[in-house]
């Protein structure tokens, strides 16, 4: 078994700079990474302060990128994105700023497209069961019930 590599504070700073420059990260992800490499709490604080000072770690930028990415790539709704950001302990103010990155017209269009796509894929003959499956799918994706119903009525 290979022993765990130990990091000095400077080595940890370099490793975490790379970790944060590869992809936007939040404080929790950085803390978890520091715990995984076995850094003591005092050293963790030094590394996190360095990352904040050098702008490698920015929660507002993370919230915006996360919301934009989850919506555009995975087509998640605002409810699911908000829930996932809360799990990452992002402040309500920054969650709101992140969700503002989602264009309302594109959001509506995405709901319509998902309804159309799911409607085509579901082979259920009973229209009530079919609509129930579509609603469940969109709720799981994190879309608002009222918007789903409005767009389903337009179908």
C-alpha positions as CSV (number, residue, x, y, z in Angstrom):
1,X,0.0,0.0,0.0
2,X,1.3,3.4,-1.0
3,X,1.5,5.9,1.9
4,X,-0.4,9.2,1.5
5,X,1.6,12.1,0.1
6,X,2.0,14.9,2.6
7,X,1.8,18.5,1.3
8,X,3.4,21.6,2.6
9,X,1.3,24.8,2.6
10,X,3.0,26.0,-0.6
11,X,2.5,22.7,-2.4
12,X,-1.1,22.7,-1.3
13,X,-1.6,26.2,-2.6
14,X,-0.2,25.2,-6.0
15,X,-2.3,22.0,-6.1
16,X,-5.5,23.9,-5.2
17,X,-4.7,26.7,-7.6
18,X,-4.7,24.1,-10.4
19,X,-7.8,22.5,-8.9
20,X,-9.7,25.8,-8.9
21,X,-8.4,27.0,-12.3
22,X,-9.6,23.8,-14.0
23,X,-13.2,24.4,-13.0
24,X,-15.1,26.9,-10.8
25,X,-15.2,25.6,-7.2
26,X,-17.1,26.5,-4.1
27,X,-15.6,26.7,-0.5
28,X,-17.1,23.3,0.4
29,X,-15.4,21.5,-2.5
30,X,-12.0,23.2,-1.7
31,X,-12.4,22.2,2.0
32,X,-13.2,18.7,1.1
33,X,-10.2,18.5,-1.2
34,X,-8.0,19.9,1.6
35,X,-9.4,17.3,4.0
36,X,-8.7,14.6,1.5
37,X,-5.1,15.5,1.2
38,X,-4.8,15.6,5.0
39,X,-4.2,19.3,5.7
40,X,-4.6,20.5,9.2
41,X,-7.3,23.2,9.8
42,X,-4.8,26.1,10.3
43,X,-3.1,25.3,7.0
44,X,-6.5,24.9,5.3
45,X,-7.4,28.5,6.3
46,X,-4.1,29.8,4.9
47,X,-4.7,28.0,1.6
48,X,-8.3,29.2,1.3
49,X,-7.3,32.8,2.1
50,X,-4.6,32.6,-0.5
51,X,-7.2,31.3,-3.1
52,X,-9.6,34.0,-2.2
53,X,-7.0,36.8,-2.4
54,X,-5.7,35.5,-5.8
55,X,-9.3,35.2,-7.0
56,X,-9.1,31.5,-7.7
57,X,-12.0,31.0,-5.4
58,X,-15.1,33.2,-5.9
59,X,-18.5,32.0,-4.8
60,X,-20.5,34.5,-6.9
61,X,-18.6,33.4,-10.1
62,X,-19.2,29.7,-9.0
63,X,-22.9,30.2,-8.5
64,X,-23.4,31.9,-11.9
65,X,-21.3,29.3,-13.7
66,X,-23.0,26.4,-11.9
67,X,-26.5,27.7,-12.6
68,X,-25.7,28.4,-16.3
69,X,-24.0,25.1,-16.8
70,X,-26.6,22.9,-15.1
71,X,-29.4,24.6,-17.1
72,X,-27.7,24.7,-20.5
73,X,-26.0,21.3,-20.3
74,X,-28.3,19.1,-18.1
75,X,-31.4,21.2,-18.7
76,X,-32.2,21.4,-14.9
77,X,-34.9,23.7,-13.7
78,X,-34.4,26.5,-11.2
79,X,-35.7,24.5,-8.2
80,X,-33.2,21.8,-8.7
81,X,-30.3,24.2,-9.3
82,X,-31.3,26.2,-6.2
83,X,-31.5,23.0,-4.1
84,X,-28.0,21.8,-5.3
85,X,-26.5,25.2,-4.6
86,X,-28.0,25.1,-1.1
87,X,-26.4,21.7,-0.6
88,X,-23.1,23.4,-1.4
89,X,-23.8,26.0,1.2
90,X,-24.0,28.9,-1.1
91,X,-25.7,32.0,0.4
92,X,-29.3,32.8,-0.7
93,X,-28.2,36.1,-2.2
94,X,-25.6,34.4,-4.4
95,X,-28.1,31.6,-5.4
96,X,-30.5,34.4,-6.6
97,X,-27.7,36.0,-8.6
98,X,-26.8,32.7,-10.1
99,X,-30.4,31.9,-11.1
100,X,-30.5,35.4,-12.8
101,X,-28.0,34.0,-15.4
102,X,-30.9,31.9,-16.8
103,X,-32.7,33.7,-19.6
104,X,-36.5,33.5,-19.0
105,X,-37.3,33.1,-22.7
106,X,-34.8,30.2,-23.1
107,X,-36.2,28.7,-19.8
108,X,-39.8,28.7,-21.3
109,X,-38.5,27.3,-24.6
110,X,-36.6,24.5,-22.8
111,X,-39.8,23.5,-20.9
112,X,-41.7,23.3,-24.1
113,X,-38.9,21.3,-25.8
114,X,-38.7,18.8,-22.9
115,X,-42.5,18.4,-22.9
116,X,-42.5,17.8,-26.7
117,X,-39.6,15.4,-26.5
118,X,-41.0,13.4,-23.6
119,X,-44.5,13.4,-25.2
120,X,-42.9,11.7,-28.2
121,X,-41.0,9.1,-26.2
122,X,-43.8,8.0,-23.9
123,X,-45.8,5.2,-25.5
124,X,-48.7,5.5,-22.9
125,X,-52.1,5.7,-24.6
126,X,-54.0,7.1,-21.7
127,X,-53.6,10.9,-21.9
128,X,-53.9,11.3,-18.1
129,X,-51.1,8.8,-17.4
130,X,-49.0,10.3,-20.2
131,X,-49.4,13.8,-18.7
132,X,-48.6,12.5,-15.3
133,X,-45.4,10.9,-16.6
134,X,-44.4,14.2,-18.3
135,X,-45.1,16.2,-15.1
136,X,-43.2,13.8,-13.0
137,X,-40.2,14.0,-15.4
138,X,-40.2,17.8,-15.4
139,X,-40.6,18.0,-11.6
140,X,-37.6,15.7,-11.2
141,X,-35.6,18.0,-13.5
142,X,-36.5,20.9,-11.1
143,X,-39.1,22.9,-13.0
144,X,-41.9,24.8,-11.4
145,X,-45.2,23.0,-11.3
146,X,-47.2,26.0,-12.4
147,X,-45.0,26.5,-15.5
148,X,-45.2,22.8,-16.4
149,X,-49.0,22.9,-16.2
150,X,-49.2,26.1,-18.3
151,X,-46.9,24.7,-21.0
152,X,-48.6,21.3,-20.9
153,X,-52.0,22.9,-21.6
154,X,-50.5,24.6,-24.7
155,X,-49.2,21.3,-26.0
